[in-house]
Every structure is written in C-alpha cells, then in structure tokens.
Amino acid sequence: MVSIDGAAWERGPGGLPFLVVETDRCRARLTPYGAHLCEWAPAGQSAPVLFLSPRSAFTAGTAIRGGVPVCFPWFAAHPSDARKPAHGFARTRMWQVDELTRDDARDVRVALRLASDAETRAYWNAAFTLSLTLSLGASLTMTAEVENTGRDEIVYELALHTYLAVGDVEAIRIHGLERTRFVDKVDGMRDTAAGSGPLALAGETDRVFLDTTAPCTVDDPILRRRIRVDKRQSRTTVVWNPGSEKARAVPDIGGDVWRRFVCVETANCGPHAVRLTPHARHAMTARIDVAPLDPR
C-alpha cells in the first residue's frame, strides 16, 4: 500500500496493516480491518482522545475493543438470529483502501470501502457499498455512506461506536441530551424521559437517545478538557459504559479500565433505521473537536 507525507503503513499487532499518521496537526492510527480508527489526537493534546483497551485482541474474526468500531448493518444483537455477530459484520471484515491524500488544509484524508459479496450475503441478503471517509487533522471528521447497489429496498442500522478517553467516567458530564427521550437497555428497554441537566454516569449505562440531532459535549474535569461531538444525518445517540461488574465479565475490558472511557455514538438505529431504495445513498457524519475545559 502506498504511503504519503505524514502517513505511512506499517505492520501492527496481530500482523494487521496499520496506517500511522504523524503531522503537525494530529497523530492517528488506523487499520483497514474493520476500517477501524484506533487512535486520534490533535497536536498539543498529550492524552489520547480515543480509548483503546490494553486487552484488545487483534485477531481475525474478533472486533477491536476501543477506537471507533463501525457497526453495520445492525446495531447490538441481531433482532431475530442470535447466532449472527453482534453489531453486524463490518467491524470484522478487511476493507479496501480507495484513497490516501492530503487535502487543502493539509489534513490526511483516508477513504475505505466495503462491498457486498457472498460472505456478507450469508449474514444479510443485500447488495450494498459502505464507505468510510476520515479527515484527520486538528478535528476528526468521519463520514459513513451506504449505497444500495441492488434491485430491492434495503433497511439497515449504522453506528460509529466511538470510545472517548476520559479521566474518570463517573466525574464527566455529558451535555446536549437534555429533555430528550431514551430507551434504557439496562432497565428492561424502558422508554424514559431525560432530565433537564447534564448526564452523569453511575454504574452500567446503556441508553439509546431518540430523535437527537444536537451536538454533545463531554466535560472532563480530570483531563481538563471538553470533547465535542457534532453530527449530521444521524437521529440516534447512544451512550454506553459497562460499569464495574459487567466490565469484569468482558475479557477485552476487565479490571478498572471501564473508568477510562465513555462511548458517545453517532448512529441511526431502532426506529431511525435507514431505508434505501435501489441506487439511493445515505451519508452520516460525526465530527470530534477537543478544547480546554473552562475552569468556571
């Protein structure tokens, strides 16, 4: 694979190919396996912005724990067949790298693609192309686009399952989800009204916020920074952390690392699953920025 100024390929964990980005604007690391962005941080940010579990496996057929997994064409467990992989198959497939360039702002732009084939049809009988375009600079922009390349309508769910690194998940506050409604998956899928204040996490949290289009900000008093997540063409926001008890039961989390991340996911799932007629496309975008936390 071809390298460019500031972005070079190397062999990484598990023998997987990794693109290592080091520019005056950011550092990042990604692999075509799952189109998985494992690391990104803007210049001057010493702490990681994306969390990557130290226990993450880098083996074929196993999803990488942390970074930004791409969940497609369903989210969480398959709705009717428990034998099919959770969060779909996109995160455990090798994607094609279509583009690696520097744009006018000198950000590194990477475009990856996953097209339907006999193996994907064994899980989901649909013709599609899924592309992920990353712009890696002082901000991180991720655009996931699905094209229906077949003759029949398709319905799919999609999430950018972003693991944000935090100082302590119980100390952060998440703004932007006030006065919305969410499905509480920890409380028997109960439909719940969000309060008027910022979200504070205590224990296991798995909430699917519906009809959400506003940005979210994660205020972190320990790392003294604010992470902002903007999104376009996304109507679902998922907030997840396993908490202490569940984390101990997950082999690639374990220990106390659950305190070091929160997932704030840009998604279209559940009632916001996307329907595409033949030859139609739909693109969903997430953008992440980091700024110092106002000490007030």
C-alpha positions as a LaTeX table, in Angstrom:
\begin{tabular}{lrrr}
\hline
Residue & $x$ (\AA) & $y$ (\AA) & $z$ (\AA) \\
\hline
Met1 & 0.00 & 0.00 & 0.00 \\
Val2 & 1.14 & 3.50 & $-0.88$ \\
Ser3 & 2.29 & 5.93 & 1.84 \\
Ile4 & 2.30 & 9.74 & 1.66 \\
Asp5 & 3.98 & 12.56 & 3.54 \\
Gly6 & 2.87 & 12.26 & 7.17 \\
Ala7 & 1.11 & 8.91 & 6.76 \\
Ala8 & 2.94 & 5.60 & 6.42 \\
Trp9 & 1.92 & 1.95 & 6.50 \\
Glu10 & 3.45 & $-0.50$ & 8.93 \\
Arg11 & 2.78 & $-3.99$ & 10.27 \\
Gly12 & 1.00 & $-3.76$ & 13.62 \\
Pro13 & $-0.48$ & $-6.02$ & 16.31 \\
Gly14 & $-1.71$ & $-9.36$ & 15.05 \\
Gly15 & 0.16 & $-8.76$ & 11.80 \\
Leu16 & $-2.51$ & $-6.31$ & 10.66 \\
Pro17 & $-1.60$ & $-3.40$ & 8.37 \\
Phe18 & $-1.79$ & $-0.04$ & 10.15 \\
Leu19 & $-1.65$ & 3.48 & 8.75 \\
Val20 & 0.32 & 5.67 & 11.16 \\
Val21 & $-0.38$ & 9.39 & 10.79 \\
Glu22 & 2.01 & 11.93 & 12.29 \\
Thr23 & 1.63 & 15.51 & 11.09 \\
Asp24 & 1.84 & 18.98 & 12.61 \\
Arg25 & $-1.95$ & 18.79 & 13.04 \\
Cys26 & $-2.54$ & 15.40 & 14.66 \\
Arg27 & $-1.44$ & 11.87 & 15.30 \\
Ala28 & $-3.61$ & 8.88 & 14.39 \\
Arg29 & $-3.51$ & 5.16 & 13.74 \\
Leu30 & $-5.97$ & 3.04 & 11.78 \\
Thr31 & $-6.27$ & $-0.35$ & 10.13 \\
Pro32 & $-8.34$ & $-1.48$ & 7.12 \\
Tyr33 & $-9.50$ & $-4.38$ & 9.33 \\
Gly34 & $-12.97$ & $-3.11$ & 10.17 \\
Ala35 & $-11.96$ & 0.34 & 8.81 \\
His36 & $-11.02$ & 0.79 & 12.44 \\
Leu37 & $-9.64$ & 4.08 & 13.72 \\
Cys38 & $-7.69$ & 3.13 & 16.86 \\
Glu39 & $-6.08$ & 6.44 & 17.74 \\
Trp40 & $-6.52$ & 10.14 & 17.06 \\
Ala41 & $-5.44$ & 13.23 & 18.97 \\
Pro42 & $-4.85$ & 16.79 & 17.75 \\
Ala43 & $-1.43$ & 18.36 & 18.11 \\
Gly44 & $-0.78$ & 19.57 & 21.63 \\
Gln45 & $-3.13$ & 17.04 & 23.21 \\
Ser46 & $-0.92$ & 14.75 & 25.29 \\
Ala47 & $-3.69$ & 12.40 & 26.47 \\
Pro48 & $-5.42$ & 10.11 & 23.96 \\
Val49 & $-8.82$ & 11.28 & 22.74 \\
Leu50 & $-9.90$ & 7.79 & 21.72 \\
Phe51 & $-9.73$ & 4.94 & 24.22 \\
Leu52 & $-8.19$ & 1.63 & 23.13 \\
Ser53 & $-8.37$ & $-1.28$ & 25.57 \\
Pro54 & $-4.96$ & $-2.70$ & 26.54 \\
Arg55 & $-6.64$ & $-6.12$ & 26.34 \\
Ser56 & $-7.97$ & $-5.66$ & 22.83 \\
Ala57 & $-7.50$ & $-8.62$ & 20.51 \\
Phe58 & $-6.12$ & $-8.05$ & 17.04 \\
Thr59 & $-7.17$ & $-11.37$ & 15.53 \\
Ala60 & $-9.29$ & $-12.26$ & 12.50 \\
Gly61 & $-12.96$ & $-12.61$ & 13.34 \\
Thr62 & $-12.67$ & $-10.59$ & 16.57 \\
Ala63 & $-13.64$ & $-6.93$ & 16.85 \\
Ile64 & $-11.09$ & $-4.43$ & 18.18 \\
Arg65 & $-12.15$ & $-3.02$ & 21.55 \\
Gly66 & $-11.95$ & 0.76 & 21.51 \\
Gly67 & $-11.31$ & 3.46 & 18.96 \\
Val68 & $-14.22$ & 3.76 & 16.52 \\
Pro69 & $-15.81$ & 0.43 & 15.55 \\
Val70 & $-18.22$ & 0.62 & 12.60 \\
Cys71 & $-21.47$ & $-1.19$ & 13.46 \\
Phe72 & $-23.38$ & $-2.28$ & 10.33 \\
Pro73 & $-25.90$ & $-3.45$ & 9.09 \\
Trp74 & $-27.49$ & $-3.96$ & 12.52 \\
Phe75 & $-26.77$ & $-2.50$ & 15.93 \\
Ala76 & $-26.28$ & $-4.64$ & 19.06 \\
Ala77 & $-27.70$ & $-8.18$ & 18.85 \\
His78 & $-29.31$ & $-9.30$ & 15.61 \\
Pro79 & $-33.08$ & $-8.80$ & 16.01 \\
Ser80 & $-34.05$ & $-12.36$ & 15.07 \\
Asp81 & $-30.95$ & $-14.60$ & 14.94 \\
Ala82 & $-28.70$ & $-14.75$ & 17.99 \\
Arg83 & $-26.13$ & $-16.76$ & 16.01 \\
Lys84 & $-25.23$ & $-13.73$ & 13.93 \\
Pro85 & $-22.49$ & $-11.43$ & 15.23 \\
Ala86 & $-23.39$ & $-8.52$ & 17.50 \\
His87 & $-23.16$ & $-5.13$ & 15.77 \\
Gly88 & $-23.07$ & $-6.75$ & 12.32 \\
Phe89 & $-20.10$ & $-7.85$ & 10.26 \\
Ala90 & $-18.42$ & $-4.63$ & 9.07 \\
Arg91 & $-16.05$ & $-4.38$ & 12.03 \\
Thr92 & $-14.51$ & $-7.81$ & 11.38 \\
Arg93 & $-14.04$ & $-7.54$ & 7.62 \\
Met94 & $-10.98$ & $-6.28$ & 5.74 \\
Trp95 & $-11.92$ & $-3.11$ & 3.83 \\
Gln96 & $-10.45$ & $-1.75$ & 0.62 \\
Val97 & $-8.41$ & 1.47 & 0.84 \\
Asp98 & $-9.59$ & 3.69 & $-2.02$ \\
Glu99 & $-7.84$ & 6.97 & $-1.22$ \\
Leu100 & $-4.98$ & 8.34 & 0.86 \\
Thr101 & $-4.26$ & 12.04 & 0.28 \\
Arg102 & $-3.57$ & 15.40 & 1.96 \\
Asp103 & $-6.31$ & 17.97 & 1.41 \\
Asp104 & $-6.01$ & 21.75 & 1.01 \\
Ala105 & $-5.87$ & 22.17 & 4.80 \\
Arg106 & $-3.07$ & 19.57 & 4.93 \\
Asp107 & $-5.31$ & 17.14 & 6.80 \\
Val108 & $-4.85$ & 13.47 & 5.95 \\
Arg109 & $-7.85$ & 12.07 & 4.10 \\
Val110 & $-8.45$ & 8.31 & 4.02 \\
Ala111 & $-11.33$ & 6.62 & 2.18 \\
Leu112 & $-12.16$ & 2.95 & 2.76 \\
Arg113 & $-14.84$ & 0.77 & 1.21 \\
Leu114 & $-16.69$ & $-2.47$ & 1.95 \\
Ala115 & $-18.84$ & $-4.01$ & $-0.79$ \\
Ser116 & $-21.31$ & $-6.86$ & $-0.51$ \\
Asp117 & $-20.14$ & $-10.31$ & $-1.54$ \\
Ala118 & $-21.07$ & $-13.96$ & $-0.95$ \\
Glu119 & $-19.83$ & $-13.83$ & 2.63 \\
Thr120 & $-21.82$ & $-10.73$ & 3.59 \\
Arg121 & $-24.95$ & $-12.13$ & 1.90 \\
Ala122 & $-24.74$ & $-15.17$ & 4.17 \\
Tyr123 & $-25.40$ & $-12.75$ & 7.04 \\
Trp124 & $-27.54$ & $-10.16$ & 5.26 \\
Asn125 & $-29.04$ & $-10.77$ & 1.83 \\
Ala126 & $-28.50$ & $-7.30$ & 0.40 \\
Ala127 & $-26.39$ & $-5.59$ & $-2.25$ \\
Phe128 & $-24.58$ & $-2.54$ & $-0.91$ \\
Thr129 & $-21.43$ & $-0.47$ & $-0.76$ \\
Leu130 & $-20.40$ & 1.01 & 2.59 \\
Ser131 & $-17.71$ & 3.68 & 2.53 \\
Leu132 & $-15.97$ & 5.44 & 5.40 \\
Thr133 & $-14.07$ & 8.67 & 4.77 \\
Leu134 & $-11.83$ & 10.03 & 7.52 \\
Ser135 & $-10.37$ & 13.53 & 7.69 \\
Leu136 & $-7.55$ & 13.54 & 10.23 \\
Gly137 & $-6.36$ & 16.93 & 11.41 \\
Ala138 & $-6.97$ & 19.33 & 14.28 \\
Ser139 & $-10.52$ & 17.95 & 14.13 \\
Leu140 & $-11.62$ & 14.41 & 13.33 \\
Thr141 & $-14.37$ & 14.03 & 10.74 \\
Met142 & $-15.86$ & 10.64 & 9.86 \\
Thr143 & $-18.45$ & 10.15 & 7.12 \\
Ala144 & $-20.08$ & 6.76 & 6.61 \\
Glu145 & $-22.09$ & 6.42 & 3.39 \\
Val146 & $-24.22$ & 3.48 & 2.30 \\
Glu147 & $-25.30$ & 2.92 & $-1.30$ \\
Asn148 & $-27.98$ & 0.41 & $-2.27$ \\
Thr149 & $-26.44$ & $-1.31$ & $-5.31$ \\
Gly150 & $-29.21$ & $-3.87$ & $-5.72$ \\
Arg151 & $-32.74$ & $-4.03$ & $-7.10$ \\
Asp152 & $-34.62$ & $-4.20$ & $-3.80$ \\
Glu153 & $-35.09$ & $-1.77$ & $-0.94$ \\
Ile154 & $-32.72$ & $-2.27$ & 1.99 \\
Val155 & $-33.11$ & $-1.34$ & 5.66 \\
Tyr156 & $-30.05$ & $-1.03$ & 7.85 \\
Glu157 & $-28.73$ & 0.30 & 11.14 \\
Leu158 & $-25.38$ & 2.07 & 11.41 \\
Ala159 & $-23.30$ & 3.41 & 14.29 \\
Leu160 & $-19.88$ & 4.94 & 14.75 \\
His161 & $-19.30$ & 3.33 & 18.17 \\
Thr162 & $-16.83$ & 5.97 & 19.38 \\
Tyr163 & $-14.89$ & 5.27 & 22.58 \\
Leu164 & $-13.86$ & 8.60 & 24.10 \\
Ala165 & $-11.00$ & 8.56 & 26.60 \\
Val166 & $-11.81$ & 10.23 & 29.93 \\
Gly167 & $-10.10$ & 10.71 & 33.28 \\
Asp168 & $-12.92$ & 9.01 & 35.22 \\
Val169 & $-16.30$ & 8.18 & 33.69 \\
Glu170 & $-18.09$ & 8.98 & 36.95 \\
Ala171 & $-16.61$ & 12.50 & 37.01 \\
Ile172 & $-17.59$ & 13.59 & 33.50 \\
Arg173 & $-20.78$ & 15.37 & 32.47 \\
Ile174 & $-22.41$ & 14.99 & 29.06 \\
His175 & $-24.36$ & 17.96 & 27.70 \\
Gly176 & $-26.71$ & 18.01 & 24.71 \\
Leu177 & $-29.16$ & 15.22 & 25.55 \\
Glu178 & $-31.33$ & 17.18 & 27.97 \\
Arg179 & $-35.13$ & 16.84 & 27.65 \\
Thr180 & $-34.90$ & 14.07 & 25.07 \\
Arg181 & $-36.25$ & 10.51 & 25.31 \\
Phe182 & $-34.18$ & 7.37 & 25.52 \\
Val183 & $-34.54$ & 3.61 & 25.61 \\
Asp184 & $-32.85$ & 2.35 & 28.78 \\
Lys185 & $-31.38$ & $-1.05$ & 27.88 \\
Val186 & $-30.19$ & $-1.60$ & 31.45 \\
Asp187 & $-33.75$ & $-1.12$ & 32.74 \\
Gly188 & $-35.65$ & $-3.56$ & 30.53 \\
Met189 & $-35.78$ & $-1.35$ & 27.41 \\
Arg190 & $-37.89$ & 1.20 & 29.30 \\
Asp191 & $-38.81$ & 4.36 & 27.42 \\
Thr192 & $-37.58$ & 7.18 & 29.63 \\
Ala193 & $-37.58$ & 10.98 & 29.61 \\
Ala194 & $-34.17$ & 12.59 & 30.09 \\
Gly195 & $-33.90$ & 15.30 & 32.72 \\
Ser196 & $-33.08$ & 18.96 & 32.28 \\
Gly197 & $-29.48$ & 18.71 & 33.48 \\
Pro198 & $-26.33$ & 17.15 & 32.03 \\
Leu199 & $-25.95$ & 13.38 & 32.06 \\
Ala200 & $-23.83$ & 11.92 & 34.86 \\
Leu201 & $-22.95$ & 8.22 & 34.71 \\
Ala202 & $-23.09$ & 5.92 & 37.73 \\
Gly203 & $-22.81$ & 2.18 & 37.17 \\
Glu204 & $-23.69$ & 0.38 & 33.95 \\
Thr205 & $-25.17$ & 2.74 & 31.35 \\
Asp206 & $-26.68$ & 1.76 & 28.00 \\
Arg207 & $-29.04$ & 4.39 & 26.66 \\
Val208 & $-30.33$ & 4.90 & 23.12 \\
Phe209 & $-31.39$ & 8.53 & 22.78 \\
Leu210 & $-34.01$ & 9.05 & 20.07 \\
Asp211 & $-34.64$ & 11.98 & 17.71 \\
Thr212 & $-31.33$ & 13.59 & 18.63 \\
Thr213 & $-29.54$ & 15.85 & 16.19 \\
Ala214 & $-27.80$ & 18.34 & 18.50 \\
Pro215 & $-24.09$ & 18.15 & 19.35 \\
Cys216 & $-22.94$ & 16.52 & 22.58 \\
Thr217 & $-20.12$ & 17.78 & 24.75 \\
Val218 & $-18.22$ & 15.71 & 27.30 \\
Asp219 & $-16.81$ & 17.86 & 30.11 \\
Asp220 & $-13.86$ & 16.15 & 31.80 \\
Pro221 & $-12.62$ & 17.90 & 34.97 \\
Ile222 & $-9.77$ & 15.43 & 35.47 \\
Leu223 & $-8.22$ & 15.76 & 32.00 \\
Arg224 & $-9.41$ & 19.40 & 31.98 \\
Arg225 & $-10.85$ & 19.28 & 28.50 \\
Arg226 & $-14.12$ & 19.32 & 26.62 \\
Ile227 & $-14.76$ & 16.88 & 23.77 \\
Arg228 & $-17.47$ & 18.00 & 21.36 \\
Val229 & $-19.25$ & 15.55 & 19.06 \\
Asp230 & $-21.20$ & 17.13 & 16.19 \\
Lys231 & $-23.21$ & 15.04 & 13.77 \\
Arg232 & $-25.21$ & 15.23 & 10.55 \\
Gln233 & $-27.90$ & 12.91 & 9.17 \\
Ser234 & $-27.99$ & 10.99 & 12.46 \\
Arg235 & $-31.13$ & 10.75 & 14.61 \\
Thr236 & $-29.83$ & 8.43 & 17.34 \\
Thr237 & $-27.18$ & 8.98 & 20.00 \\
Val238 & $-26.03$ & 6.04 & 22.12 \\
Val239 & $-24.25$ & 6.48 & 25.46 \\
Trp240 & $-22.60$ & 3.34 & 26.85 \\
Asn241 & $-20.29$ & 2.26 & 29.64 \\
Pro242 & $-20.32$ & $-1.26$ & 31.12 \\
Gly243 & $-19.71$ & $-0.25$ & 34.72 \\
Ser244 & $-17.59$ & $-2.25$ & 37.14 \\
Glu245 & $-19.50$ & $-5.54$ & 37.36 \\
Lys246 & $-20.13$ & $-6.05$ & 33.64 \\
Ala247 & $-16.60$ & $-4.93$ & 32.73 \\
Arg248 & $-15.14$ & $-7.75$ & 34.82 \\
Ala249 & $-17.10$ & $-10.24$ & 32.71 \\
Val250 & $-15.83$ & $-8.85$ & 29.38 \\
Pro251 & $-12.41$ & $-10.38$ & 28.58 \\
Asp252 & $-11.13$ & $-7.46$ & 26.49 \\
Ile253 & $-12.10$ & $-4.83$ & 29.10 \\
Gly254 & $-11.68$ & $-6.22$ & 32.62 \\
Gly255 & $-10.15$ & $-4.52$ & 35.63 \\
Asp256 & $-10.78$ & $-0.82$ & 36.18 \\
Val257 & $-10.29$ & 0.37 & 32.60 \\
Trp258 & $-14.07$ & 0.89 & 32.34 \\
Arg259 & $-13.47$ & 4.14 & 34.23 \\
Arg260 & $-11.29$ & 5.44 & 31.40 \\
Phe261 & $-13.88$ & 5.69 & 28.62 \\
Val262 & $-17.39$ & 6.59 & 27.63 \\
Cys263 & $-18.98$ & 5.72 & 24.30 \\
Val264 & $-20.89$ & 8.58 & 22.68 \\
Glu265 & $-22.09$ & 7.05 & 19.44 \\
Thr266 & $-23.38$ & 8.74 & 16.30 \\
Ala267 & $-26.00$ & 6.36 & 14.96 \\
Asn268 & $-29.18$ & 5.59 & 13.07 \\
Cys269 & $-30.75$ & 2.59 & 14.76 \\
Gly270 & $-34.02$ & 1.24 & 16.14 \\
Pro271 & $-36.88$ & 3.45 & 14.90 \\
His272 & $-34.31$ & 5.51 & 12.98 \\
Ala273 & $-33.01$ & 2.66 & 10.82 \\
Val274 & $-32.40$ & 3.87 & 7.27 \\
Arg275 & $-34.43$ & 2.70 & 4.26 \\
Leu276 & $-32.80$ & 2.96 & 0.85 \\
Thr277 & $-34.47$ & 2.38 & $-2.48$ \\
Pro278 & $-32.34$ & 0.89 & $-5.29$ \\
His279 & $-29.36$ & 3.10 & $-6.21$ \\
Ala280 & $-30.08$ & 5.55 & $-3.37$ \\
Arg281 & $-27.41$ & 6.68 & $-0.89$ \\
His282 & $-27.33$ & 7.98 & 2.65 \\
Ala283 & $-24.35$ & 9.59 & 4.40 \\
Met284 & $-23.94$ & 10.09 & 8.16 \\
Thr285 & $-21.17$ & 12.28 & 9.60 \\
Ala286 & $-19.57$ & 12.73 & 13.02 \\
Arg287 & $-17.03$ & 15.41 & 13.88 \\
Ile288 & $-14.93$ & 15.50 & 17.05 \\
Asp289 & $-13.17$ & 18.55 & 18.46 \\
Val290 & $-11.20$ & 19.00 & 21.68 \\
Ala291 & $-10.83$ & 22.21 & 23.69 \\
Pro292 & $-9.64$ & 23.17 & 27.18 \\
Leu293 & $-12.36$ & 22.97 & 29.83 \\
Asp294 & $-13.38$ & 26.39 & 31.10 \\
Pro295 & $-12.35$ & 26.34 & 34.79 \\
Arg296 & $-15.57$ & 28.11 & 35.73 \\
\hline
\end{tabular}
